């Protein structure tokens, strides 16, 4: 990477925490950030998968098991990051759960379980990261993985997930305003349909139908890949996006304009 590109995308010497990084989109994000020079912390409730991912990343990557729905577990994560890495520069809130529940059948327990991870977990990690970045005094980048489901209905039986991701959008905008004075930018990437192991597992368990499954609804003509999302995260996490905050960046092949 030449000096000019390094100034836009280089992350040498920075510490990045990626939640849900043991697999799928999070795993790809972790790899891209590591390739750009960051020391990556793979934060995942799958301890074994997290260790395997950190080992594959190589270098000084490390894995820390965390349940982002638990305030005490989140606090322990960021305490360990401070102790073992000496600070925090980047947080990517990627961890989420996305079971499909019919609108008239979703139970209060199912709703609360999804919200605890996908919405509350994002809030808890953002809060802890912002405090760590504020203490470090060098600003930082927070990138939330939301979804185009937060703006437009993609598939049926998605009310809980869509509502949670709409909440993530407002966490993004509110945090961007409140932490701007600390030099912390907060943005969100909104994937459309993305082909991952988790997505295939959901679609094999239930028949997923809806607008995004209709022919011609993705103008670019293909389903998204984890690398498409990771590329957007790299931009928002890097020096080149220092004047970008509070934004929702759709990476959806054009679905939202179709």
C-alpha positions in Angstrom: 0.0 0.0 0.0 1.5 3.3 -1.0 1.7 6.3 1.4 -1.4 8.0 0.0 -3.6 4.9 0.3 -2.1 4.2 3.7 -3.3 7.7 4.8 -6.9 6.7 3.9 -7.1 3.0 4.9 -4.1 2.1 7.1 -4.7 1.0 10.6 -1.2 0.2 11.8 -0.9 0.4 15.6 -4.7 0.5 16.2 -6.7 -1.9 18.3 -10.1 -3.1 16.9 -12.8 -5.1 18.7 -15.2 -6.9 16.4 -18.1 -8.6 18.0 -19.5 -11.8 16.5 -16.2 -12.3 14.7 -15.9 -16.0 15.0 -17.8 -16.6 11.7 -19.7 -15.0 8.9 -19.6 -11.2 8.2 -17.8 -10.6 11.5 -15.0 -13.0 10.6 -14.5 -11.3 7.2 -14.5 -7.8 8.9 -11.8 -9.0 11.4 -9.7 -10.3 8.5 -9.9 -7.0 6.6 -9.1 -4.9 9.6 -6.1 -7.2 10.4 -4.9 -6.9 6.8 -5.0 -3.1 7.2 -2.7 -3.4 10.2 -5.0 -3.4 13.2 -4.6 -5.6 16.2 -8.0 -7.4 16.2 -9.9 -8.7 19.2 -12.3 -11.4 18.2 -15.2 -11.0 20.6 -17.7 -13.8 20.4 -19.8 -16.0 22.7 -18.4 -19.0 20.8 -15.2 -19.2 22.7 -13.8 -22.1 20.6 -14.7 -20.5 17.3 -13.3 -17.2 18.5 -9.9 -18.8 19.3 -9.8 -20.5 15.9 -10.6 -17.2 14.1 -7.9 -15.3 16.1 -5.4 -18.1 15.3 -6.2 -17.8 11.6 -5.8 -14.1 11.7 -2.3 -14.6 13.0 0.0 -11.8 14.3 -1.1 -10.4 17.6 -4.9 -11.1 17.2 -6.6 -12.4 20.3 -10.0 -13.9 21.2 -12.1 -12.9 24.2 -15.4 -14.7 24.9 -18.3 -12.4 25.6 -22.1 -12.4 25.9 -23.0 -9.0 24.7 -26.5 -9.2 26.2 -24.8 -9.3 29.7 -23.6 -6.0 31.2 -21.1 -7.8 33.3 -19.7 -9.8 30.4 -19.4 -6.6 28.3 -17.6 -4.8 31.1 -15.2 -7.7 31.4 -14.5 -7.7 27.7 -13.4 -4.0 27.7 -11.5 -4.4 30.9 -9.5 -7.2 29.2 -9.0 -5.1 26.1 -7.6 -2.3 28.2 -5.3 -4.6 30.2 -4.0 -6.7 27.2 -4.0 -4.1 24.4 -3.5 -0.8 26.2 -6.4 1.0 24.6 -9.1 0.9 22.0 -9.4 2.6 18.6 -12.2 0.8 16.7 -15.3 -1.1 17.7 -17.4 -3.0 15.2 -20.8 -4.0 16.6 -21.5 -7.0 14.4 -23.0 -9.6 16.8 -26.7 -10.2 16.4 -29.2 -13.0 16.2 -31.8 -13.2 13.5 -34.4 -16.0 13.9 -37.6 -15.5 11.9 -40.9 -15.2 13.9 -44.3 -14.7 12.4 -45.8 -11.4 13.5 -48.9 -13.0 15.1 -46.9 -15.8 16.7 -43.7 -14.2 18.2 -43.8 -14.5 22.0 -42.6 -11.9 24.5 -39.8 -14.2 25.4 -38.6 -14.6 21.8 -38.9 -10.8 21.3 -36.9 -10.1 24.5 -34.2 -12.6 23.6 -33.6 -11.1 20.2 -33.6 -7.6 21.5 -31.2 -8.5 24.3 -28.5 -9.4 21.9 -29.2 -7.4 18.8 -30.2 -4.1 20.3 -29.2 -4.0 24.0 -25.9 -5.7 23.2 -25.1 -3.0 20.6 -25.9 -0.3 23.2 -23.8 -1.9 26.0 -20.8 -2.3 23.7 -21.1 1.2 22.3 -21.3 2.7 25.7 -18.3 0.8 27.0 -16.2 1.5 23.9 -17.0 5.2 24.0 -15.9 5.4 27.6 -12.7 3.6 26.8 -12.0 5.8 23.8 -12.7 8.9 25.9 -10.2 7.7 28.5 -7.6 7.1 25.8 -8.0 10.6 24.6 -7.2 9.9 20.9 -10.8 9.5 19.5 -12.0 6.4 17.8 -14.3 4.8 15.3 -17.5 2.9 16.1 -19.2 1.0 13.2 -22.5 -0.7 13.8 -23.8 -3.4 11.5 -27.5 -2.6 11.0 -29.6 -3.9 8.1 -31.7 -2.7 5.2 -34.5 -4.4 7.1 -34.4 -1.3 9.4 -35.6 0.9 6.5 -37.6 -1.4 4.3 -39.2 -4.8 4.6 -36.9 -7.4 3.0 -38.6 -10.6 4.0 -41.6 -11.8 5.9 -41.5 -12.9 9.6 -38.8 -10.4 10.4 -40.6 -7.9 12.7 -38.4 -8.4 15.8 -35.1 -8.2 13.9 -36.2 -5.2 11.8 -37.3 -3.3 14.9 -34.0 -4.1 16.7 -32.0 -2.9 13.7 -34.1 0.3 13.5 -33.1 0.8 17.1 -29.4 0.3 16.1 -29.8 3.1 13.6 -30.9 5.5 16.3 -28.1 4.4 18.6 -25.8 5.2 15.8 -27.1 8.7 15.2 -27.5 9.6 18.9 -24.0 8.3 19.8 -22.5 10.2 16.8 -23.9 13.4 18.2 -23.0 12.8 21.8 -19.4 11.6 21.2 -18.4 14.0 18.4 -16.7 16.2 20.9 -14.5 13.3 21.9 -13.3 12.8 18.3 -15.3 9.5 18.1 -17.2 8.9 14.9 -20.2 6.5 14.9 -21.6 5.1 11.6 -23.6 2.1 10.5 -23.4 -0.3 7.6 -26.7 -1.6 6.4 -26.4 -4.9 4.5 -29.1 -6.2 2.2 -29.1 -9.9 1.6 -25.7 -11.4 2.3 -24.7 -15.0 1.8 -23.3 -16.4 5.0 -23.5 -19.7 6.9 -25.9 -18.2 9.4 -28.2 -16.9 6.6 -28.2 -20.3 4.9 -29.1 -22.0 8.2 -32.1 -19.7 8.7 -33.3 -20.1 5.1 -33.0 -23.9 5.4 -35.0 -24.0 8.6 -37.9 -21.9 7.3 -39.2 -20.8 3.9 -38.0 -17.2 3.6 -40.0 -15.1 1.2 -40.4 -11.4 0.6 -39.5 -8.5 -1.7 -35.7 -9.2 -1.7 -36.4 -12.7 -3.0 -38.3 -11.5 -6.0 -36.5 -11.5 -9.4 -35.0 -8.2 -10.4 -35.1 -6.6 -6.9 -31.3 -6.4 -6.6 -30.3 -4.2 -9.5 -26.6 -5.3 -9.4 -27.9 -8.9 -10.0 -26.2 -10.8 -7.2 -26.5 -11.6 -3.5 -24.1 -9.8 -1.2 -20.9 -11.4 0.2 -19.2 -10.8 3.5 -16.3 -9.1 1.7 -18.8 -6.4 0.4 -19.7 -5.5 4.0 -16.1 -5.7 5.3 -15.0 -3.2 2.6 -17.5 -0.6 3.8 -16.4 -1.2 7.4 -12.8 -0.6 6.5 -13.6 2.7 5.0 -15.7 3.9 8.0 -13.1 2.6 10.5 -10.2 4.2 8.7 -8.6 7.7 8.6 -10.3 8.5 5.3 -13.7 8.7 7.0 -12.6 11.1 9.7 -15.2 13.7 8.6 -18.1 11.1 8.4 -20.3 10.5 11.4 -24.0 9.6 12.1 -24.4 8.0 8.6 -26.3 4.9 7.5 -24.5 3.3 4.5 -26.6 0.7 2.7 -24.6 -2.0 1.0 -27.4 -3.8 -0.7 -26.7 -4.1 -4.5 -29.3 -1.3 -5.0 -32.2 -3.1 -3.3 -33.4 0.1 -1.6 -33.7 1.9 -4.9 -35.5 -0.9 -6.7 
